[in-house]
C-alpha cells in the first residue's frame, strides 16, 4: 500500500480477538487500511465479518474482557492510538474522532433531552458554558436539517422519528468538528427515502467540513454513492481493497462478485433474464475457521491450492485481492 503521506489514518496488521469459554474468536485478523485526509473509505461485508469490531478498535472501545487488541498499529495523525492511556483516548473520542452507531435509539440516552446530550459533548471537549453549549446544540440540529430545532432540542429521543434520531446522532458526532467520523451502518433501520436524505447530508457535511469518513455497511449501493475507496471484509480479513469504480467494473474476489450479483437491478430486461443469486453456505464461525482460504467452503472456483492461506496481493495497480486465482505467475 501507499506510504503515510496525506494519510490521516493508517491501520497496520490489526488483530482483535475475543477470548471466550468456547475458544478464541478472531474477529479482526491482520487488517491493513489507509484513509486519506478528506476521503471516504467504505468497509463492506456480511454481518459478523469484522467491520464493526474494526471501527470499535479504532475508537478503543473493545470490551475487555473478553475482547483484546492483541497486535498491530492504529496511526491517527502519526500517533499510535494503541499506545495512549485511557485518559488520553477520552480526549480524542468525540473531539478528533467521532462515531455514529447503528441504532440511535440505543445510543441516545432515553432520559435526557437531545440538547443536553449534544451539550455534554461540547462542554466536555470545548469547555463551553451551559448556555453556549445549548445554543450550539440548536445550531447543530439546524445544520443537519431537523425542522424547528429550538423545539426539538428540548425533546427526548422517543419523541423523534427514526430519521430525526439519526440526524441528532450525526449532530452530536459533528459537534466538535472531528477530523474523522466513523459511521457504522448509519442507514440500516431507515426507509429508503430517509436513507437517501441521510447519505446526502453526510456527503454535504463532509464536503463543507473537509473531514475524513469511514462508512461501514453491508450495502454496496451505499458505497457507490459515497466512498472513494472500498475494503471488502470476510471472516475478519480484507479480501479486496481498491477504488470504487474497479469494485463495480472489475470485482476480482469471488466473494465480492457474489455480493454484487445479489443486488437487485432496476432495468427490466435484466430483471426478466436473471434471478438474484445468493452466495451459498454461511459465514464460518470465527471460533472454527477453515484452514487456508476462509471463503473456500462457499466458493465455486475452489481448487487444490485453496487449502493454503492466500495473501493480500496487488493483482492490478492499486487493486488488492486475497485470492489464489490472481496469483502472479
Secondary structure, 3 states (H helix, E strand, C coil): CCCCCCEEEEEEEEEEEEEECCEEEEEEEEEEEEEECCCEEEEECCCCCCHHHHHHHHCCCCCCCCEEEEEEEEEECCEEHHHCCHHHHHHHECCCEEEECCCHHHHCCCCCEHHHHHHHHHHHHHCCCHHHHHHHHHHHHHHCCCCCHHHHCCCEHHHCCHHHHHHHHHHHHHCCCCCEEEEECCCCCCCHHHHHHHHHHHHHHHHHHCCEEEEEECCHHHHHHHCCEEEEEECCEEEEEEEHHHHHHCCCCHHHHHHHHCCCCCCHHHHHHCCCCCCCCCCCCCCCCCCCCCCHHHCCCCCHHHHCCCCCEEEECCEEECCHHHCCC
